Amino acid sequence: MIVFIALQVCWAEKRKGYKLLRFSAVCAICTALAAPGLRAAVQKGRQGDKQWTSSLSEFHSNVLQFVDHGATGRLPNVKLTGNPAIDMAIG
């Protein structure tokens, strides 16, 4: 998306040799503007990974307890994380 915007902006440049300069400047500015959003997305992804890991770790320990007790009673269920994408993959 950033490259597409930069190409549109530099296309209008009439002076010879300035298209690359304008393209580079627009790419740098757009990247700087998008950086906070990317950082938030990475943080959200890490939080989802932690939920996934804790849910599977809890399920693993429940299965081990189930087997240790002679596999009697109810089978353990995976605890849902609240994130629809992760829950669909688990369930």
N, C-alpha and C positions, 0 to 999 in steps of 0.2 A: 504494500500500500504506500509506504514511504517513497519507494523508488518511482511508483506511478505518479505521485504528486510532484516529485522532483523533475521527472521528465516533462510533465506538462508545463511547469514553470520555466524550465530552461529552453523549451522549444520556442518561446517568444523572444529569446535573446537574439538580437540582430548583429551585434559586434562579433567579429571573428576571434576565436580563442577564449571567449568568456562563457561559453556554454558549459564547459567542464567545471569552471569555477563556480558558477551559479548552481549547477547540479550538486556539487559537493557541499556548498553552503546550505542548500535546502535540505539535503539528506542529514547533515549535522544538526540543524535546527529541529527538524521533525523527530529525530532520534532523541534529542534532549527533551522534547516535549512529551514523548511517549514513555520515557524511562520510569516515571513514577507509577504509571499504570502497569507496566511490566513487572515492576517490583512487587506490587500488590498481588498480581496474579501468581507469581512464584510463591509468595507467602501463603496464599490460599491453597495452592497445590501441596505445599509442605504440611499444612494443617490436615488436609484430607488424607495424606499418606500416614500421618500419625494416627488418625482415627481408624484407618484400614488396619494398620499394624496392631493397635491395641485390641481391636475386635477379633482379629484372627488369633492373637496370642491368648486371649481369654477363651476362645473356642477350643484351642489346642489344649489348654490346661483342663477344661471341662471334659474333653474326650479322654484325656489321660486318667482323670478321676473316675469316669464311667467305666473304663477298662479295668482299672485297679479294683473296683468294687464288684467285679465279676460280670460286667455288662448286664446288670439288672436295672430295671426302672426305665425312665424315659430317656430317649436319645437327646443329647445336648443340641441346642439350637444356636445359630449364629446371632449375636446381638446386632441389631441394625444401627448404623451410624447416624442416620438422619440426612445423609447426602444421597439423593436419588440415584446418581450414577454409580456410586460405590455400592449402595444397597442392591442394585440390580446385578452387579457383578458377583456379589457374595451369594445372593439368594437364589 
